[in-house]
Amino acid sequence: MKKRPIDIVVLSDIHLGTVGCHAIELLQYLNSIEPKTIILNGDFIDIWNFKKYYWPESHMMVLRTLLTMMANGTDIYYITGNHDEVLRKVSSLQLGPLFIRDKLILELNGEKVWIFHGDIFDITMKHSKWIAKIGAHGYDLLILLNRAVNRISMKMGKGKISLSKKIKDSVKKAVRFIDDFETTAIDLAIDQGYDYVICGHIHQPKIRGYENQKGSVIYMNSGDWIENLTALEYDGQEWNMYKYEEEEFVESPRIEKLLQQRNFKRTGIIA
């Protein structure tokens, strides 16, 4: 497969180290592109939920792939999130082409772009972090349950469903939180004179233009690699939302082996 050249790729909420992470699909995507810059916009490694006994080969391969990209000239900006907040202690660190930051401001074609994870808007994170951590563990269990439900659904000839999406969409408070999150980011970006604002955190991929009496801004959220499998791509002129589609990829021998191992584990053949 010929690699697509891209100026900037923004990925968020990958959550390496958790069972919900779609690392194999992410590997397929990373191996299909040739970016000048990758921005990991928070929660790349899920340090909150990290377990020593759970670190599959596919998760290590994601790290190796990114290291290879850096060796080949790709700059990587690691923006800290709430699940990897411990890195905020070194948020001015630079190791060659790797930059660790709490936020990033870019100027592209004369327009200002403000990039940050977004957990600063989450009142749960500010005042009841232990509640947020319990919720994160519950989310992992929901993902496991969702996979079991989808296996049954696929055997019955039906499509996949997302239990967490259905729950989020059916709970008014969750919907209101997402709307409030986006509105807050948008209003602050307009007040600060930015043309674009890019967040993660809420796992809701979106590109949305907004205007009020003070000005206008384009809000973007790169989504996640737990449910949506999305990324933001900038080609030097405009931003687009990438959505992973399995049929786009021809498996390499290594990816095929990982897929087989994952399928065996899910059916109980491998512990």
Secondary structure, 3 states (H helix, E strand, C coil): CCCEEEEEEEECCCCECCCCCCHHHHHHHHCCEEEEEEEEECCCECCCCCCCCCCCHHHHHHHHHHHHHHHCCCEEEEECCCCCHHHHHHCCCEECCEEEECEEEEEECCEEEEEECCHHHCHHHHHCHHHHHHHHHHHHHHHHHHHHHHHHHHHCCCCCCCHHHHHHHHCHHHHHHHHHHHHHHHHHHHHCCCCEEEECCCCCCEEEEEEECCEEEEEEECCCCCCCCEEEEECCCCEEEEECCHHHCCCCHHHHHHHHHHHHHHHCCCC
